[in-house]
Amino acid sequence: MTSGADRRVAPPDRAEVLFGEALPGIERYAELLAGAGVERGLIGPREVPRLWERHLMNCAVVEELIPPNSDVIDIGSGAGLPGVVLGLLRPDLSVTLLEPLLRRTVFLRECVDLLSLENVVVHRGRAEEVKKQLRADIVTARAVAPLSRLAGWALPLLRKGGSLLALKGEQAELELEESRRELSAQRPCVADVIRVGGGKVEPATTVVRVTVTSESGDVTPPRSRRAPGGRKKRGRKR
């Protein structure tokens, strides 16, 4: 990924308040999305003028729902939204970007390297293929699939008490109500719709949160450990 493929996309004034000390990394990521991300077809060119408001800031406020030091799996990570944003914003998180398509995983790995994201790894594969290998406290997903299908992929990856955070649009409540029976049939859980980022983004980000209330039938692998020399976990200043 060459610097010639990058484009400067100026952040809005309120981005500094939202991202704080993480802003330089987020700005660099915005350049990668606007340049190589567009050239490789990971993001549409019409999205570039609204990268900050519609994408980066919209994803960032989801961190309000994630407990400290959580293991996070971002399903269908694509161009890295919201997984890369969360990794930049929250160094205390251990984030796995789960993506099946090669061209996307290549881009994601380049982003991780260029942004020096020691708390983020890229895993090529589908969620249904890794349910015996990976476990998380939080699973995130944005524009991946209808809720009932998404839950079928996400819920087996969660530890007891863990949550799927699905970024959704205006029809979130209706989609949840239509899916409740299927969700409970897949794994005992509770679900609600939350709007986060009020006063930070406009409109607020809509999230369907599905929290599992029982252990999975599969053997749960131990919590992930950072490799020697990895970034020390620490909370973000607020």
C-alpha positions as CSV (number, residue, x, y, z in Angstrom):
1,M,0.0,0.0,0.0
2,T,1.8,3.1,-1.2
3,S,1.4,6.7,0.1
4,G,0.5,7.7,-3.4
5,A,-2.7,5.8,-3.1
6,D,-3.8,7.8,0.0
7,R,-5.9,10.9,0.2
8,R,-6.2,13.5,2.9
9,V,-9.7,13.7,4.3
10,A,-10.0,16.5,6.8
11,P,-11.8,15.6,10.0
12,P,-14.7,17.7,11.4
13,D,-13.9,19.8,14.5
14,R,-15.8,17.5,16.8
15,A,-13.6,14.6,15.8
16,E,-10.9,15.9,18.0
17,V,-13.2,15.7,21.1
18,L,-14.4,12.2,20.2
19,F,-11.1,10.6,19.3
20,G,-8.7,12.5,21.6
21,E,-5.2,11.2,21.5
22,A,-6.2,8.5,18.9
23,L,-7.0,11.2,16.3
24,P,-3.7,11.0,14.4
25,G,-4.1,7.3,13.8
26,I,-7.7,7.7,12.8
27,E,-6.7,10.4,10.3
28,R,-4.1,8.1,8.8
29,Y,-6.8,5.3,8.5
30,A,-9.1,7.8,6.8
31,E,-6.5,8.4,4.2
32,L,-6.0,4.7,3.6
33,L,-9.8,4.3,3.1
34,A,-10.1,7.2,0.8
35,G,-7.1,6.1,-1.3
36,A,-6.3,2.4,-1.5
37,G,-9.7,1.5,0.0
38,V,-11.5,3.2,-2.9
39,E,-9.1,1.9,-5.5
40,R,-9.5,-1.7,-4.4
41,G,-13.3,-1.4,-4.2
42,L,-13.6,-1.7,-0.5
43,I,-15.4,1.5,-0.1
44,G,-17.4,3.5,-2.7
45,P,-16.0,6.8,-4.0
46,R,-19.2,8.6,-3.1
47,E,-18.5,7.7,0.6
48,V,-15.3,9.6,0.8
49,P,-16.8,13.1,1.5
50,R,-18.8,11.5,4.4
51,L,-16.1,9.2,5.7
52,W,-15.9,10.9,9.1
53,E,-19.5,11.5,9.9
54,R,-21.1,8.4,8.4
55,H,-18.4,5.8,9.0
56,L,-15.5,6.6,11.4
57,M,-17.4,8.6,14.0
58,N,-20.5,6.4,13.6
59,C,-18.4,3.4,14.5
60,A,-16.4,5.0,17.2
61,V,-19.2,5.7,19.6
62,V,-20.0,1.9,19.8
63,E,-17.0,1.7,22.2
64,E,-19.4,3.1,24.9
65,L,-20.9,-0.4,25.0
66,I,-17.6,-2.4,25.3
67,P,-16.2,-3.2,28.8
68,P,-12.5,-2.6,29.4
69,N,-10.0,-5.2,28.3
70,S,-12.5,-7.1,26.2
71,D,-11.7,-9.6,23.4
72,V,-13.6,-8.4,20.3
73,I,-14.3,-10.2,17.1
74,D,-15.4,-8.0,14.1
75,I,-17.4,-10.2,11.8
76,G,-17.2,-9.5,8.1
77,S,-14.7,-6.7,8.8
78,G,-14.5,-5.6,5.2
79,A,-12.5,-2.4,5.2
80,G,-12.2,-2.5,8.9
81,L,-15.3,-0.8,10.1
82,P,-15.8,-0.8,13.1
83,G,-12.9,-3.1,14.1
84,V,-10.0,-0.9,13.1
85,V,-11.6,2.1,14.6
86,L,-12.2,0.3,17.9
87,G,-8.6,-0.9,17.9
88,L,-7.2,2.6,17.4
89,L,-9.5,4.2,19.9
90,R,-9.2,1.5,22.6
91,P,-5.7,0.1,23.1
92,D,-7.1,-2.0,26.0
93,L,-9.1,-4.2,23.6
94,S,-7.9,-7.3,21.8
95,V,-9.5,-7.1,18.3
96,T,-9.8,-9.8,15.7
97,L,-10.8,-8.7,12.2
98,L,-12.6,-11.7,10.8
99,E,-13.0,-11.5,7.0
100,P,-13.3,-14.3,4.4
101,L,-12.2,-12.5,1.2
102,L,-8.5,-12.4,0.4
103,R,-8.4,-8.9,-1.1
104,R,-10.0,-7.5,2.0
105,T,-7.7,-9.4,4.4
106,V,-4.7,-8.1,2.4
107,F,-5.9,-4.5,2.9
108,L,-6.7,-5.1,6.6
109,R,-3.2,-6.5,7.3
110,E,-1.6,-3.6,5.5
111,C,-3.7,-1.2,7.7
112,V,-2.7,-3.1,10.9
113,D,1.0,-2.8,9.9
114,L,0.9,0.8,8.8
115,L,-1.0,1.9,11.8
116,S,1.1,-0.2,14.2
117,L,-1.9,-1.8,15.7
118,E,-0.4,-4.3,18.1
119,N,-3.8,-5.1,19.7
120,V,-5.4,-6.1,16.4
121,V,-5.0,-9.3,14.3
122,V,-6.5,-10.3,11.0
123,H,-8.1,-13.8,10.6
124,R,-9.2,-14.9,7.2
125,G,-12.3,-17.1,7.4
126,R,-16.0,-17.2,8.0
127,A,-17.6,-17.1,11.4
128,E,-19.2,-20.5,11.1
129,E,-15.8,-22.0,10.4
130,V,-14.1,-20.7,13.5
131,K,-16.6,-21.2,16.2
132,K,-14.5,-23.9,17.8
133,Q,-11.3,-21.8,17.6
134,L,-12.3,-18.3,18.6
135,R,-14.2,-16.8,21.5
136,A,-14.9,-13.3,22.5
137,D,-16.6,-11.0,25.0
138,I,-18.0,-8.8,22.2
139,V,-18.8,-9.5,18.5
140,T,-19.3,-6.5,16.3
141,A,-20.8,-6.3,12.8
142,R,-21.8,-3.5,10.4
143,A,-23.8,-4.0,7.3
144,V,-23.1,-7.7,7.2
145,A,-26.4,-9.6,7.1
146,P,-30.0,-9.6,8.5
147,L,-30.1,-10.0,12.2
148,S,-31.3,-13.6,12.4
149,R,-28.6,-14.8,10.1
150,L,-25.9,-12.6,11.7
151,A,-26.8,-14.0,15.1
152,G,-26.4,-17.5,13.9
153,W,-22.8,-16.7,13.1
154,A,-22.1,-14.5,16.1
155,L,-23.7,-16.1,19.1
156,P,-21.5,-19.3,19.0
157,L,-18.4,-17.1,19.3
158,L,-19.5,-15.4,22.5
159,R,-18.7,-16.3,26.1
160,K,-21.5,-16.3,28.6
161,G,-22.5,-12.7,29.2
162,G,-21.0,-11.6,26.0
163,S,-22.8,-9.4,23.5
164,L,-23.3,-9.1,19.8
165,L,-23.3,-5.4,18.8
166,A,-24.9,-5.1,15.4
167,L,-24.8,-1.6,13.9
168,K,-28.2,-1.2,12.2
169,G,-30.4,1.5,10.6
170,E,-33.8,2.9,11.1
171,Q,-35.6,-0.4,11.0
172,A,-33.6,-1.9,13.9
173,E,-36.6,-2.3,16.2
174,L,-38.7,-4.0,13.6
175,E,-35.9,-6.3,12.6
176,L,-35.3,-7.3,16.2
177,E,-39.0,-8.0,16.9
178,E,-39.2,-10.2,13.8
179,S,-36.0,-12.1,14.8
180,R,-36.6,-12.6,18.6
181,R,-37.9,-16.2,18.3
182,E,-35.0,-17.2,16.0
183,L,-32.4,-15.6,18.3
184,S,-33.7,-17.5,21.4
185,A,-33.8,-20.7,19.4
186,Q,-30.1,-20.4,18.5
187,R,-28.9,-19.7,22.1
188,P,-30.6,-18.3,25.2
189,C,-30.2,-14.5,25.1
190,V,-31.7,-11.1,25.7
191,A,-31.8,-8.4,23.1
192,D,-32.5,-4.7,22.9
193,V,-32.0,-1.7,20.7
194,I,-29.7,1.1,21.9
195,R,-28.7,4.4,20.5
196,V,-25.2,5.5,21.4
197,G,-23.2,8.7,20.8
198,G,-25.9,11.2,21.5
199,G,-24.3,14.6,21.4
200,K,-21.2,13.2,19.7
201,V,-22.7,12.1,16.3
202,E,-25.8,13.1,14.5
203,P,-27.8,11.0,14.2
204,A,-26.9,8.7,17.1
205,T,-25.7,5.3,16.1
206,T,-28.3,2.5,16.4
207,V,-27.1,-0.8,17.8
208,V,-29.0,-4.0,18.3
209,R,-27.4,-5.7,21.3
210,V,-27.9,-9.4,21.8
211,T,-26.4,-10.8,25.1
212,V,-26.0,-14.5,25.6
213,T,-27.2,-15.9,29.0
214,S,-25.7,-19.4,28.9
215,E,-22.5,-21.2,28.0
216,S,-22.0,-22.5,24.5
217,G,-22.2,-26.2,24.0
218,D,-18.7,-26.2,22.5
219,V,-15.5,-26.2,24.5
220,T,-14.5,-22.6,25.2
221,P,-10.8,-21.8,24.4
222,P,-8.9,-19.9,27.0
223,R,-8.8,-16.1,26.8
224,S,-6.4,-14.8,24.2
225,R,-3.0,-13.6,25.4
226,R,-0.9,-11.0,23.7
227,A,2.4,-12.0,22.2
228,P,5.6,-10.9,24.0
229,G,6.3,-7.3,23.2
230,G,2.6,-6.5,22.4
231,R,1.0,-3.3,23.6
232,K,0.2,-3.2,27.2
233,K,-3.5,-3.0,28.0
234,R,-4.5,0.3,29.4
235,G,-7.7,2.3,29.7
236,R,-8.5,5.3,27.5
237,K,-8.5,8.7,29.1
238,R,-12.0,10.2,29.2
